[in-house]
């Protein structure tokens, strides 16, 4: 099975690292409990240009200092041996090198990596069967074209519901959903 996997807030805790550097830049002291928006920069009152300036300044540190979520590394290692794994992230190309180094440092194997905003088109083009992601907009896009998504649960994606959106609050649940989808696909 070809599995697409997002990085930020799916494989790793991006929120804590972003908050650390965004707080430094803004003088605020937001915590993960304050986060209720996929677009974190909006909590700071920034527009996209302000976000880009801060993100470009601190992005390398943000991405390098993000920690893997519990069991993500171990389960991805298992999946790599059984399936085709494509890392599909919306990170800008500017952060490709630190992304690859972070994955290597944490011993996360994958077959392909793509940094792209249009994840749906990438998954269609590369014949990804299921995407694991935290983005509510990605879950909605995939559900609309009848593609399954395992939605890694975050405060900002709780309102998303659809028969093809499988919620997971940890990587053990991600693995259970993948096993279910694999068995369902093998019956067809």
FIFINU-780199 format. One record per residue: residue in one letter; x, y negated, z negated of N, C-alpha, C in turn. Coordinates in steps of 0.1 Angstrom, whole numbers, plus 5000, padded with zeros to 4 digits. Layout:
BEGIN
AXYZXYZXYZ ...
This chain:
BEGIN
X500950125000500050005000500949885000 X500649785008501349655008500749554999 X501549514988501049434978501749294978 X500949194979501449054978501449014963 X502548954958502648914944503148764944 X502348684937502748544934503748544923 X504448434921505448424910504848344898 X504548214900504248134889502948164882 X502948194869501848234861501248364866 X502048444873501648574876502648674872 X503948654877505048734873505748664861 X505648534861506348454850505548344845 X505848304833505148194826505748054831 X505148004841505547874847505047754839 X503947774832503347664825504247614814 X504847694806505647654795506847574800 X507547624811508647554816508247414822 X507147414830506647294836506347194824 X505647234814505347144803506647084797 X507647164795508847124788509447004796 X509547014809510146914817509246794820 X507946834822506946724825506746634812 X506846704800506746624788507946534787 X509146584790510346504789510246384798 X509646404810509546294820508546194816 X507446234810506346154807506246094793 X507046154784506946114770505746174762 X504946254769503846314763504246444756 X503346514749503746644743502646744745 X502246764757501146864760501647004757 X500747094753501047234750500247324760 X500547454760499847544769498247534766 X497947514753496547504750495847384757 X496547284761495947164768495747194782 X496247304788496147324802494847394806 X494147314815492847364820492647334835 X493747304841493747274855494947344862 X494647404873495747474881496847374885 X496347254888497347144892497747064879 X498747114873499247074860499546924860 X500046864871500446724871499246634869 X498046684872496846594870496646564855 X497046654846496946634832497746524827 X498746484835499646374831499246244838 X498146254846497646134852498446094865 X499346184869500146154881499446184894 X499846114904499346154918500346244924 X500146294936501046394942502446334944 X502546204947503946144949504646144936 X504046104925504746104912505046254908 X504146344911504446484908505646534916 X505746504929506846544937508146494932 X508146364928509446304923509946374910 X509046404901509446474889509746624892 X508946684900509146824904510546844911 X510746754920512046764928513246744919 X513046654908514146634899514446754890 X513346814885513446914875513147054880 X512747074892512247204897513247314895 X514547294898515547404897515547454882 X515547364872515547404858514247464855 X513147414859511847474857511847614861 X512247644874512147774879513147864873 X514347814870515347904863515047944849 X514347854842514047874828512647924825 X511947974835510748034833510948184829 X510148234819510348364814509348464821 X509848584823508848684828507748714818 X506548744824505448774815505648924810 X505048954798505249094793504849204803 X505749294804505549414813505649384828 X505749264832505749234846506949304853 X508149284847509349344853509249494854 X508849554843508849704843507849754853 X506649694854505549744863505949714877 X506549604880507049574893508049664898 X508949714889509949814893509249944897 X508249984889507550104893506850084906 X506249974908505449954921506449944933 X507549894931508549884942508950024947 X508950114938509350254942508150324950 X506950274948505750344954505150264965 X505350134966504650054975505549954982 X505049874992505749764997505349644990 X506349574984506149454976506649324984 X505749234986506049104991505748994981 X506848914978506648804969506148694978 X504948634975504348534983504048414973 X504848304974504748194965504548064973 X503847974967503647844973504747744969 X505847794963506947704960507547644973 X507947514972508647454983509947534987 X510347525000511547585004512747534997 X512747414992513747354984514247444973 X513247524968513547614956513747764960 X513947784972514147924977515347994970 X516447924969517647984964517548014949 X517047924941516847944927515848054924 X514848064933513848174932514448304934 X515248324944515948454947516848484936 X517648384931518548414920517848454908 X516648394905515848424893515448574894 X514848614906514448744908515548844906 X516748814911517848904910518348914895 X518348804889518748794875517848884866 X516548884869515648964861515349104867 X516149134877516149274883514749304888 X514149214895512849234902513149254916 X512849374921513049414935511849384943 X512049354955510949334965511449354979 X510449374988510849405002510949275010 X510149175006510049055014509648935005 X510148825008509748705001509448595011 X508248525008507848415016507448295008 X507848185011507448055004506547985014 X505247985010504247935020502947895012 X502347785016501047745010499947835015 X499847865028498747945033498948095031 X498648135019498848275015497948365022 X496748325025495748405032496348445046 X496748345053497248375067498448465066 X499348435056500548515055500148665052 X499248685043498848815040498148895052 X497348815059496748875071497848915081 X498848815084499848845093500748965089 X501048975077501949085072501249205067 X499949205069499049325065499149365050 X499149255042499049275028497649325025 X497549425016496249485013495549415001 X496349374991495849304979496849204975 X496349084970497248984965497048974950 X498148964942498048934928498448794926 X497548714921497848564920497048504908 X497348384905496548314894495748204900 X495948164912495348044918493848074921 X492947994915491548014917491147994932 X491847894939491447864953491947984962 X493048054958493448174966492448284964 X491948304952490948414949489748384957 X489248264958488048224965488248254980 X489448204985489648225000489648375004 X490348454995490448594998489048664998 X488348634987486948694986486048654997 X486248535003485348495014485648585027 X486848635028487148715040487248865036 X486648905025486549045020487949105018 X488849035012490149085008490249084993 X490649194987490749204972491849124967 X491649064955492648984948492549034933 X493749054928493849074913494248934908 X493348874900493448734895494048744881 X495348704880495948704867495348584859 X494748624848493848534841494648424835 X494148304838494648174832493448094828 X493647994819492447904815491747834827 X492547804837491947734848491347814859 X491247954857490648034868489448114862 X489048084850487948164844486648164851 X486348054859485048044865484948124878 X486048184882486048264895485448404893 X484348434900483748564900483348604914 X483648734916483348794929483648944928 X482949024935483149164935484549204939 X485249124947486549164952487649084944 X487249014933488248954924488249034911 X489449104910489649184898490549114888 X489949084876490649004866491649094858 X492749034855493749104847494349004837 X494349034825494948944815496348984811 X496849094817498249144814498649234826 X499849274826500349364837499949504836 X499549554825498949684824497649694831 X496849584829495549574837495749554852 X496849484855497149474870497349614875 X498149694869498549824874497249914875 X496349904865495149984866494249944878 X494149814880493449764892494149814905 X495449814906496149864917495850014919 X495950084909495650234910494250254915 X493250174910491950184914491750154929 X492350044933492250004947492950104956 X494050164952494750264960493950384962 X493250424951492450544952491150524960 X490650404960489450364968489850354983 X491050304985491550294999491850435005 X492350524997492650655001491450735005 X490250704999489050775002488450735015 X488850625020488250575033488850645045 
